[in-house]
Amino acid sequence: MPLHWLLLFAGIGVAGLGLLYNRLSLKRLSYSRHFTKDRMYAGESLEMVEMIRNDKLLPLPWVRLESMIPSSLLFESQTNLEMSIGDVSQNHKSLFSLNGYRQVIRRHQLTCTKRGVFKLDTATLTVGDLFGVSEKVKQIPLQIELMVYPAIVNLRDIPFSNKSWIGDITVRRWIMEDPFWKSGVRPYQAGDSLKSVHWKATARTQSLQVHQLDYTADRKLMIVVNVETDEKMWDKVTKPELVEQALSYAASIAHVSIQQGIETGFCCNAYLPEMPKGQMMLIPSAAGSHHLQAMMEAMAKLKLELSLSFMTMMKEWEEASNTDFLILSPIEPYDAEASIRRIRQRGNTVDIIKLQKDEKTTGEGASA
């Protein structure tokens, strides 16, 4: 057969193959992705599982999978995975072939390095024939959200002030393993520690009883985070690493205090995405695991932008009672000294932990 006829038939075959792939390559091709958990603390690891399925006879010579993933999700090195990492996002790209009626399951180990709420909206599948005549693209909606809480640190790493722990009413007695004075028994309530169970009274009354603690242990704790990193700051946080460290300390203290049955709250002069500026972000004091989760979620969502001044926020606490305040601040809160003095005059304790620039920091993750 003459060469020109061979070339003609070859061209017709390639064109026909291209038309076939153009019409059928994306048919019955599916992709799914899930994470082994959607709530975690900064520094924890998890697994991302992807499944690509070709549920038809037609083989796919090449399939390219691309997706944008927040840079704060740090992937372990892996073959057949190309990553272009930027400050906010990283582009993941992989290329493979997929025979008919086959599926590929890919598992990725990654670590969440920053606090924040991260959204993974779409992935892109591109498929084509062997000769590059046809190339089809398909956007896969994902709508995955990962919520990363602040990192938990050991309480020994928090720079508590020694002079602030003098007296009967101190936060340190709550968060350390010191014994409490006991003044009787009372029925068990949600959030009470099992360590406080009074077993003899429980056996006598046939209902769970706990030790009634004195005035020091019954007081409420309010953890206050000041996001002002400069006296002249009026909008976005200029030194986010200090505020991230404050949130890490706040989360760590809340974990221990709530586990010991202390009603603990959290407030901040930044804001959540769903709230307007000009208001204090407040989680009122309460106890229990559900309350702790609500606090952690608020810390994860927190935007590092000023909602109101620290002085204005502390003015709202001047009438507080039966509450001890632990303030985490990157700067000395001189403007709020008058309000802090009035809070103390009402019998509340106020302790201030000033964050240092050389502290080990954990950055914020912006929603992606």
Phi, psi and chi 1 to 4 in degrees:
 res  aa     phi    psi   chi1   chi2   chi3   chi4
   1 MET       -  133.1  179.8  179.7  -67.1      -
   2 PRO   -58.2  152.3  -22.7   32.5      -      -
   3 LEU   -61.5  -37.0  179.6   60.1      -      -
   4 HIS   -67.5  -30.1   64.3  -84.2      -      -
   5 TRP   -70.4  -37.9  -74.0  109.0      -      -
   6 LEU   -61.6  -43.8  -71.7  174.3      -      -
   7 LEU   -64.4  -38.7  -66.7  176.4      -      -
   8 LEU   -64.5  -48.7  176.5   60.9      -      -
   9 PHE   -64.5  -36.9  -72.6  134.6      -      -
  10 ALA   -63.8  -42.4      -      -      -      -
  11 GLY   -64.0  -41.2      -      -      -      -
  12 ILE   -63.7  -40.3  -67.7  173.1      -      -
  13 GLY   -64.3  -43.3      -      -      -      -
  14 VAL   -64.7  -42.1  169.6      -      -      -
  15 ALA   -64.0  -41.6      -      -      -      -
  16 GLY   -63.6  -40.0      -      -      -      -
  17 LEU   -63.6  -39.4 -172.6   63.9      -      -
  18 GLY   -63.3  -41.0      -      -      -      -
  19 LEU   -64.3  -39.0  -70.8  173.9      -      -
  20 LEU   -62.4  -46.9  178.9   65.8      -      -
  21 TYR   -69.2  -33.9  -86.8   88.8      -      -
  22 ASN   -63.2  -31.3 -170.0   62.1      -      -
  23 ARG   -90.4  -35.4 -176.0  174.6 -179.1  179.1
  24 LEU  -114.3  -13.0  -60.9  178.5      -      -
  25 SER   -60.2  -34.7   60.0      -      -      -
  26 LEU   -90.8   -7.6  -69.4  178.2      -      -
  27 LYS   -67.4  134.5  -62.3  -69.6 -174.9 -179.8
  28 ARG    53.3   34.9  -58.2  175.3   71.4  176.4
  29 LEU  -109.9  122.0  177.1   65.9      -      -
  30 SER  -127.0  155.1   61.1      -      -      -
  31 TYR  -142.6  138.6  170.0   78.9      -      -
  32 SER  -141.6  154.5   63.6      -      -      -
  33 ARG  -143.5  138.8  171.8 -168.8  -66.9  173.3
  34 HIS  -148.4  158.5   72.8  -89.1      -      -
  35 PHE  -108.8  150.0  -69.3   84.5      -      -
  36 THR   -68.6  -17.7   50.7      -      -      -
  37 LYS  -156.1  153.1   50.1 -172.6  174.6 -178.4
  38 ASP  -115.8    0.6   58.9    6.4      -      -
  39 ARG  -131.3  129.4  -60.5  -71.5 -172.0  -86.8
  40 MET  -161.9  172.1   68.1 -136.4   76.6      -
  41 TYR  -102.5  148.2  -68.6   88.2      -      -
  42 ALA   -55.3  133.6      -      -      -      -
  43 GLY    99.5  -14.0      -      -      -      -
  44 GLU   -83.7  157.4  -71.1 -173.6  -14.0      -
  45 SER  -107.5  156.9  -61.2      -      -      -
  46 LEU  -153.4  179.0   71.1  159.8      -      -
  47 GLU  -123.7  135.8 -173.1  176.7   64.4      -
  48 MET  -105.1  127.0 -176.0  178.5   80.8      -
  49 VAL  -115.1  125.4 -177.4      -      -      -
  50 GLU  -115.9  141.6  -60.4  177.3  -62.6      -
  51 MET  -131.8  122.0 -175.0 -178.0   74.7      -
  52 ILE  -114.3  125.1  -52.5   99.0      -      -
  53 ARG  -126.0  128.1 -178.9  177.0  179.1   84.9
  54 ASN  -106.4   97.2 -178.1   22.2      -      -
  55 ASP   -97.2   52.7 -160.6   15.1      -      -
  56 LYS  -154.4  168.5   59.9  179.6  177.8  -65.5
  57 LEU   -73.1  -32.9 -178.5   61.4      -      -
  58 LEU   -62.9  119.3 -176.9   68.8      -      -
  59 PRO   -75.5  154.9   28.5  -34.1      -      -
  60 LEU  -112.5  107.4  -59.5  175.6      -      -
  61 PRO   -60.0  -35.6  -20.4   31.9      -      -
  62 TRP  -148.1  140.2   61.1  -90.3      -      -
  63 VAL  -131.7  125.7  179.1      -      -      -
  64 ARG  -110.5  126.3 -175.7  169.9   65.4 -117.7
  65 LEU  -112.3  126.0  173.6   64.1      -      -
  66 GLU  -130.5  143.8  -64.3 -179.9   85.6      -
  67 SER  -156.6  148.7   58.7      -      -      -
  68 MET   -97.3  125.5  -63.4  -61.9  -66.0      -
  69 ILE  -129.3  139.6  -62.9  176.3      -      -
  70 PRO   -54.6  139.1  -25.5   33.9      -      -
  71 SER   -66.0  -19.2  -63.7      -      -      -
  72 SER   -74.5   -8.9   58.8      -      -      -
  73 LEU   -93.3  101.6  -57.6  179.5      -      -
  74 LEU   -88.8  116.4 -176.3   62.4      -      -
  75 PHE   -89.7  145.4  -77.2   71.5      -      -
  76 GLU   -73.8  153.8  -66.0 -176.6    2.9      -
  77 SER   -61.7  140.4   58.9      -      -      -
  78 GLN  -152.7  144.3 -174.6  173.9  -24.9      -
  79 THR   -71.5  155.5   58.7      -      -      -
  80 ASN    58.0   37.6 -166.9   26.3      -      -
  81 LEU  -144.4  114.3  179.9   61.7      -      -
  82 GLU  -103.7  129.6  178.3 -176.3  -19.0      -
  83 MET  -124.7  130.5  -67.9 -179.0  -72.1      -
  84 SER  -113.7  106.3  -59.8      -      -      -
  85 ILE  -100.9  126.7  -57.6  176.4      -      -
  86 GLY  -111.3 -172.0      -      -      -      -
  87 ASP   -69.4  -35.3  -67.1  -24.3      -      -
  88 VAL  -108.0  -44.4  176.8      -      -      -
  89 SER  -128.1  161.9  -60.9      -      -      -
  90 GLN  -131.2  137.9   51.9 -173.0  -41.0      -
  91 ASN   -95.9  120.5 -177.3   33.4      -      -
  92 HIS  -101.0  130.5  -78.5 -141.9      -      -
  93 LYS  -138.2  131.6 -176.9 -173.2  -59.6 -176.4
  94 SER  -140.3  148.9   55.0      -      -      -
  95 LEU  -129.7  130.9 -174.7   67.2      -      -
  96 PHE  -157.8  170.5   49.0   91.2      -      -
  97 SER  -108.9  158.0   60.4      -      -      -
  98 LEU  -143.8  112.0 -164.8   59.8      -      -
  99 ASN   -72.2  170.7  -69.0  -30.6      -      -
 100 GLY   -65.4  142.3      -      -      -      -
 101 TYR    51.9   45.5  -63.8  106.6      -      -
 102 ARG  -128.4  159.2  -67.2  -67.4  179.5   88.9
 103 GLN  -137.6  151.7   71.0  177.8   17.5      -
 104 VAL  -118.8  128.8  173.0      -      -      -
 105 ILE  -113.5  122.7  -63.0  177.5      -      -
 106 ARG  -118.7  133.2  -49.6  173.0   76.1 -130.0
 107 ARG  -117.8  130.9  -60.4  179.8 -178.2  -86.7
 108 HIS  -122.4  130.7  -51.0  -89.1      -      -
 109 GLN   -93.5  129.7  -57.5  -63.0  -37.8      -
 110 LEU  -144.0  161.4   60.3  148.8      -      -
 111 THR  -123.4  134.6  -58.0      -      -      -
 112 CYS   -85.7  115.2  -61.4      -      -      -
 113 THR   -96.7  -14.7   60.9      -      -      -
 114 LYS  -138.3  152.1  -64.5 -178.7 -178.8  179.7
 115 ARG   -69.0  150.4  172.0 -164.9   68.2   87.9
 116 GLY   148.1  178.2      -      -      -      -
 117 VAL  -113.7  121.3  178.5      -      -      -
 118 PHE  -117.6  130.4  -53.9  101.3      -      -
 119 LYS  -114.0  132.2  -64.0 -180.0  179.7 -179.8
 120 LEU  -116.1  103.6  -68.1   80.6      -      -
 121 ASP   -89.4  -42.5  -63.6  -36.3      -      -
 122 THR  -143.7  162.1   60.8      -      -      -
 123 ALA  -133.6  155.1      -      -      -      -
 124 THR  -119.5  125.8  -57.0      -      -      -
 125 LEU  -106.9  128.8  -81.4  174.7      -      -
 126 THR  -122.5  127.7  -53.3      -      -      -
 127 VAL  -129.8  159.0  -61.9      -      -      -
 128 GLY  -165.7  175.3      -      -      -      -
 129 ASP   -86.5  177.1   64.5  -83.4      -      -
 130 LEU   -67.7  -28.6 -172.4   61.3      -      -
 131 PHE   -98.8    1.1  -59.0   99.6      -      -
 132 GLY    76.7   16.3      -      -      -      -
 133 VAL   -74.9  -42.1  175.7      -      -      -
 134 SER  -111.6  139.6  171.5      -      -      -
 135 GLU  -145.9  117.1 -176.0  174.5  -59.4      -
 136 LYS  -118.6  143.0  -61.5  -71.5  -72.6 -176.0
 137 VAL  -121.2  139.2  179.2      -      -      -
 138 LYS  -135.3  125.8 -176.9  178.4 -177.6  179.4
 139 GLN   -88.4  127.3  -69.5  -79.6  -17.6      -
 140 ILE  -105.7  113.6  -50.4  -66.9      -      -
 141 PRO   -71.8  135.4   25.0  -31.7      -      -
 142 LEU  -113.9  -51.5  -61.5  175.4      -      -
 143 GLN    53.7   53.8  -63.0 -177.4  -14.5      -
 144 ILE  -104.0  136.2  -62.8  173.6      -      -
 145 GLU  -126.0  129.0 -178.3  178.8  -83.0      -
 146 LEU  -112.4  131.3  -63.0  177.6      -      -
 147 MET  -112.7  120.8 -175.6  172.2  -68.0      -
 148 VAL  -113.3  118.4 -176.5      -      -      -
 149 TYR   -79.8  164.0  -54.3  144.8      -      -
 150 PRO   -59.7  152.5  -22.7   33.5      -      -
 151 ALA   -65.6  143.3      -      -      -      -
 152 ILE   -95.5  130.1  -60.3  -60.9      -      -
 153 VAL  -118.7  164.0  -59.5      -      -      -
 154 ASN   -71.3  138.4 -166.4  -57.4      -      -
 155 LEU   -60.0  -25.0  -66.0 -176.7      -      -
 156 ARG   -67.7  -18.5  -64.3 -175.7 -178.4   87.6
 157 ASP   -87.2   -3.5  -63.0  -29.6      -      -
 158 ILE   -91.0  127.1  -60.0  177.3      -      -
 159 PRO   -78.8   70.5   30.6  -35.1      -      -
 160 PHE   -64.9  148.8  -66.6  109.6      -      -
 161 SER   -87.2  126.7  172.7      -      -      -
 162 ASN   -62.2  -38.3  -67.8  -31.0      -      -
 163 LYS   -71.0  -13.6   65.5 -179.8 -179.2 -179.8
 164 SER   -86.4   -4.0   62.8      -      -      -
 165 TRP  -102.2   17.0  -50.9  126.3      -      -
 166 ILE   -84.5  135.0  -59.8  173.5      -      -
 167 GLY   112.0  172.8      -      -      -      -
 168 ASP   -79.0  -30.3  -69.0  -27.9      -      -
 169 ILE  -104.7   93.2  -52.9  171.2      -      -
 170 THR  -137.7  146.5   63.6      -      -      -
 171 VAL   -66.3  -33.3  176.5      -      -      -
 172 ARG   -61.4  -33.5 -170.6  171.2  179.8   82.9
 173 ARG   -69.2  -23.1  -72.7 -169.0   60.6 -175.9
 174 TRP   -77.3  -41.8  -75.7  -12.5      -      -
 175 ILE   -96.1   -3.6   62.9  178.4      -      -
 176 MET  -106.0  169.1  -57.7  -58.5  -72.4      -
 177 GLU   -84.9   46.0  -65.8  -65.1  -27.9      -
 178 ASP   -88.2  147.5  -66.8  -22.9      -      -
 179 PRO   -73.4  152.9   27.1  -34.7      -      -
 180 PHE  -103.1  154.1  -66.1  114.0      -      -
 181 TRP   -72.6  138.5  -66.0  100.7      -      -
 182 LYS  -111.5  133.8  -59.6  177.4  178.9   66.2
 183 SER  -121.4   13.5   58.5      -      -      -
 184 GLY   149.5 -161.0      -      -      -      -
 185 VAL  -129.1  160.8  -64.8      -      -      -
 186 ARG  -153.4  163.5   60.4  170.9  174.8   79.6
 187 PRO   -63.7  150.4  -22.2   33.0      -      -
 188 TYR   -64.5  139.8  175.0   85.9      -      -
 189 GLN  -124.9  154.0  -61.5  175.8   -3.0      -
 190 ALA   -56.6  130.8      -      -      -      -
 191 GLY   100.7  -14.8      -      -      -      -
 192 ASP   -66.9  141.1  -73.4  -23.4      -      -
 193 SER   -75.0  144.9  171.3      -      -      -
 194 LEU   -64.7  -22.0  -70.0  177.3      -      -
 195 LYS   -65.2  -23.0  -65.3  180.0 -179.5  179.3
 196 SER   -90.9    2.6   63.4      -      -      -
 197 VAL   -66.4  131.8  173.2      -      -      -
 198 HIS   -96.3   99.6 -166.9  -59.6      -      -
 199 TRP   -70.3  -35.7  -63.3  108.5      -      -
 200 LYS   -66.1  -42.9  -69.7 -176.1  178.4  179.4
 201 ALA   -67.4  -33.9      -      -      -      -
 202 THR   -64.0  -44.5  -62.2      -      -      -
 203 ALA   -65.7  -36.3      -      -      -      -
 204 ARG   -71.4  -39.3 -176.1  171.5   59.7 -106.9
 205 THR   -95.6   -9.6   61.2      -      -      -
 206 GLN    61.7   24.5  -62.8  -61.1  -55.2      -
 207 SER  -145.0  150.3   63.9      -      -      -
 208 LEU   -65.0  123.8 -159.6   58.7      -      -
 209 GLN  -121.2  148.7  -57.0  -71.2  -50.1      -
 210 VAL  -128.0  162.2  -62.9      -      -      -
 211 HIS   -66.3  134.9  -69.6  -76.8      -      -
 212 GLN   -83.5  117.4  174.8   67.0   47.6      -
 213 LEU   -89.4  160.8  -55.5  178.5      -      -
 214 ASP   -76.8 -173.1   69.1   -2.6      -      -
 215 TYR   -57.1  -36.9  178.7   72.8      -      -
 216 THR   -62.5  -47.6  -61.4      -      -      -
 217 ALA   -76.9  -23.0      -      -      -      -
 218 ASP   -82.5   -9.2  -76.9  -17.8      -      -
 219 ARG   -72.8  159.8  -67.1  173.4   64.0   85.5
 220 LYS   -94.3  153.8  -61.4  176.4 -178.4  179.1
 221 LEU  -116.5  130.3  171.8   63.5      -      -
 222 MET  -118.1  117.5  178.5   58.0   62.4      -
 223 ILE   -91.6  122.3  -57.3  172.7      -      -
 224 VAL  -114.6  126.5 -177.0      -      -      -
 225 VAL  -112.6  124.1  170.9      -      -      -
 226 ASN   -98.7  122.4  176.7   23.5      -      -
 227 VAL   -93.3    1.4  -57.8      -      -      -
 228 GLU   -72.7  114.9  -67.4  178.4   -9.1      -
 229 THR  -102.6   -1.1   57.2      -      -      -
 230 ASP  -152.8  142.4 -170.7  -75.1      -      -
 231 GLU   -60.8  -25.5  -72.4   80.9   -1.0      -
 232 LYS  -102.9   10.5  -61.9  179.9 -180.0  179.7
 233 MET   -70.5  135.8 -163.2 -171.9   88.7      -
 234 TRP  -132.3   -6.9   60.2  -84.0      -      -
 235 ASP  -140.6 -102.4 -170.4   12.2      -      -
 236 LYS   -75.9  146.8  -70.8 -171.0  176.2 -178.1
 237 VAL   -67.1  128.6  172.1      -      -      -
 238 THR   -87.5  -20.6   54.2      -      -      -
 239 LYS  -130.9   73.6  -60.8  173.3 -176.3  175.9
 240 PRO   -61.3  -27.0   21.8  -32.9      -      -
 241 GLU   -62.5  -31.5   67.0  -81.8    0.5      -
 242 LEU   -71.7  -40.8  -67.8  179.8      -      -
 243 VAL   -68.2  -38.1  178.9      -      -      -
 244 GLU   -61.6  -38.0  -67.3  -63.6  -17.8      -
 245 GLN   -66.5  -39.1 -170.7   63.0   61.7      -
 246 ALA   -61.7  -41.9      -      -      -      -
 247 LEU   -66.4  -36.7  -68.3  172.8      -      -
 248 SER   -63.4  -44.3  178.2      -      -      -
 249 TYR   -62.9  -43.3  -71.9  169.8      -      -
 250 ALA   -60.9  -44.7      -      -      -      -
 251 ALA   -63.5  -40.1      -      -      -      -
 252 SER   -66.2  -43.6  -55.8      -      -      -
 253 ILE   -66.3  -42.6  -65.3  167.9      -      -
 254 ALA   -60.7  -38.4      -      -      -      -
 255 HIS   -57.5  -48.6 -101.5  -91.7      -      -
 256 VAL   -72.4  -44.2  177.4      -      -      -
 257 SER   -64.8  -41.8   61.8      -      -      -
 258 ILE   -70.2  -36.5  -71.2  179.7      -      -
 259 GLN   -61.6  -27.6  -74.0  174.1    0.6      -
 260 GLN   -91.6    9.7  -67.5 -169.2    2.9      -
 261 GLY    83.5   11.6      -      -      -      -
 262 ILE   -83.4  128.2  -54.8  -58.4      -      -
 263 GLU   -68.1  116.8  -67.7 -170.4   14.1      -
 264 THR  -125.3  138.6  -55.7      -      -      -
 265 GLY  -125.0  174.3      -      -      -      -
 266 PHE  -143.9  133.5  170.8   69.3      -      -
 267 CYS  -140.9  156.9   73.3      -      -      -
 268 CYS  -157.3  151.8 -176.0      -      -      -
 269 ASN   -96.0   18.9   53.3  -19.1      -      -
 270 ALA   -96.5 -166.5      -      -      -      -
 271 TYR  -143.7  161.7   70.7   98.4      -      -
 272 LEU   -94.4  155.8  -60.9  177.3      -      -
 273 PRO   -57.0  -32.0  -24.9   33.6      -      -
 274 GLU   -88.1   -0.9   60.4  -92.3   22.2      -
 275 MET  -113.2  148.4   63.9  176.6  -81.1      -
 276 PRO   -75.6  156.1   28.3  -34.1      -      -
 277 LYS   -68.9  159.3  -75.5 -171.0  176.5 -176.8
 278 GLY    96.8   -2.3      -      -      -      -
 279 GLN  -116.8  155.4  -62.3 -179.2    5.3      -
 280 MET   -81.4  133.4  171.4  175.8   60.0      -
 281 MET   -80.2  116.2 -159.3  -66.1  -64.3      -
 282 LEU  -133.5  129.2  172.5   63.9      -      -
 283 ILE  -112.4  105.9  -56.0  -66.4      -      -
 284 PRO   -60.0  156.6  -21.6   33.0      -      -
 285 SER   -64.8  132.9  -63.3      -      -      -
 286 ALA  -161.7 -179.3      -      -      -      -
 287 ALA  -130.8  171.5      -      -      -      -
 288 GLY   103.4  159.1      -      -      -      -
 289 SER   -67.2  -35.2   58.2      -      -      -
 290 HIS   -65.8  -37.2  -69.0  -67.2      -      -
 291 HIS   -67.6  -39.9  176.8   66.4      -      -
 292 LEU   -61.2  -41.8  177.1   61.7      -      -
 293 GLN   -63.5  -39.4 -178.4  177.6  -10.5      -
 294 ALA   -62.4  -39.2      -      -      -      -
 295 MET   -64.8  -44.3  -68.5  178.9   64.4      -
 296 MET   -64.3  -39.4  -64.3  -58.8  104.9      -
 297 GLU   -65.5  -39.5  -69.8 -176.2   -1.7      -
 298 ALA   -63.4  -41.2      -      -      -      -
 299 MET   -65.5  -37.0  -67.3 -177.9 -170.0      -
 300 ALA   -65.8  -38.8      -      -      -      -
 301 LYS   -81.2  -14.8  -64.8  177.8 -179.0  178.5
 302 LEU   -57.7  130.0 -159.2   67.0      -      -
 303 LYS   -90.9  133.1  -65.8  -68.6 -175.9 -179.3
 304 LEU   -84.6   65.8  -64.6 -166.2      -      -
 305 GLU  -135.9  144.1  -65.6 -175.1   21.8      -
 306 LEU   -72.7  127.7 -166.0   64.0      -      -
 307 SER   -96.3  -39.9  179.5      -      -      -
 308 LEU  -155.2  162.0   73.4  168.0      -      -
 309 SER   -69.2  155.9   69.1      -      -      -
 310 PHE   -63.5  -37.4 -177.6   68.5      -      -
 311 MET   -60.8  -44.8  178.9  178.0   64.6      -
 312 THR   -64.0  -40.2  -58.1      -      -      -
 313 MET   -63.9  -43.7  179.3  172.3   66.8      -
 314 MET   -70.3  -25.7  -65.4  -49.7  -63.1      -
 315 LYS   -60.3  -33.1  -81.2 -177.3  176.1  -66.6
 316 GLU   -70.4  -12.3  -61.0 -172.8   26.9      -
 317 TRP  -102.6    5.8  -69.5  108.4      -      -
 318 GLU   -64.9  -25.5  -71.3 -177.9    1.8      -
 319 GLU   -97.9    8.9  -58.8  -59.1  -42.4      -
 320 ALA   -66.9  152.3      -      -      -      -
 321 SER  -143.4  157.9   59.9      -      -      -
 322 ASN    55.0   33.0 -160.8   34.5      -      -
 323 THR  -136.1  136.2  -58.2      -      -      -
 324 ASP  -106.9  137.9  -67.3  -27.0      -      -
 325 PHE  -109.9  132.7  -67.6   84.4      -      -
 326 LEU  -118.2  110.5 -179.1   59.0      -      -
 327 ILE  -100.4  126.8  -61.6  173.1      -      -
 328 LEU  -109.9  115.2  -60.5  159.2      -      -
 329 SER  -140.0  136.7  176.8      -      -      -
 330 PRO   -72.7  -18.7  -16.7   31.3      -      -
 331 ILE  -130.6  162.7   59.5  174.2      -      -
 332 GLU   -69.0  124.0  -67.8  -70.6  -12.3      -
 333 PRO   -81.8   63.2   30.4  -33.7      -      -
 334 TYR   -62.4  -38.3  -63.4  116.5      -      -
 335 ASP   -64.6  -22.8  -67.8  -16.6      -      -
 336 ALA  -101.0   11.3      -      -      -      -
 337 GLU   -60.7  -38.0  -77.5 -175.7  -12.3      -
 338 ALA   -65.1  -43.0      -      -      -      -
 339 SER   -66.7  -41.1  -65.4      -      -      -
 340 ILE   -62.6  -39.0  -68.0  173.5      -      -
 341 ARG   -63.2  -42.2 -176.3  167.8   57.5 -108.4
 342 ARG   -66.7  -37.1  -65.6 -173.5 -173.7   98.6
 343 ILE   -63.0  -42.1  -66.7  170.0      -      -
 344 ARG   -67.4  -34.7  -75.6  172.1  171.2  156.0
 345 GLN   -64.4  -21.8  -72.2  172.4  -10.1      -
 346 ARG   -87.9   10.5  -68.0 -176.4   60.6   85.6
 347 GLY    91.9    7.9      -      -      -      -
 348 ASN   -91.5  150.7  -52.5  -66.3      -      -
 349 THR   -96.2  146.3   63.2      -      -      -
 350 VAL  -131.9  120.2  180.0      -      -      -
 351 ASP  -119.4  143.1 -177.4   59.6      -      -
 352 ILE  -120.9  126.0  -58.8  170.5      -      -
 353 ILE  -108.8  114.8  -63.5  177.4      -      -
 354 LYS   -92.0  125.4 -175.9  176.8  179.0  -63.6
 355 LEU   -74.5  145.2  -78.6  -58.4      -      -
 356 GLN  -108.7  148.5  -57.5  -64.4  -33.9      -
 357 LYS   -64.0  -30.4  -69.2 -177.5  180.0 -179.5
 358 ASP   -89.7    8.3   57.7   -8.5      -      -
 359 GLU   -68.3  149.2  -67.8  -70.8  -20.1      -
 360 LYS   -65.3  130.5 -176.2  179.2  178.5 -178.3
 361 THR  -117.5  159.0   58.9      -      -      -
 362 THR  -129.1  119.3  -57.3      -      -      -
 363 GLY   -78.7  166.1      -      -      -      -
 364 GLU   -85.4  145.0  179.1 -152.9   14.5      -
 365 GLY  -103.1  123.5      -      -      -      -
 366 ALA   -80.0  148.6      -      -      -      -
 367 SER   -62.4  135.6  -63.7      -      -      -
 368 ALA  -116.2      -      -      -      -      -
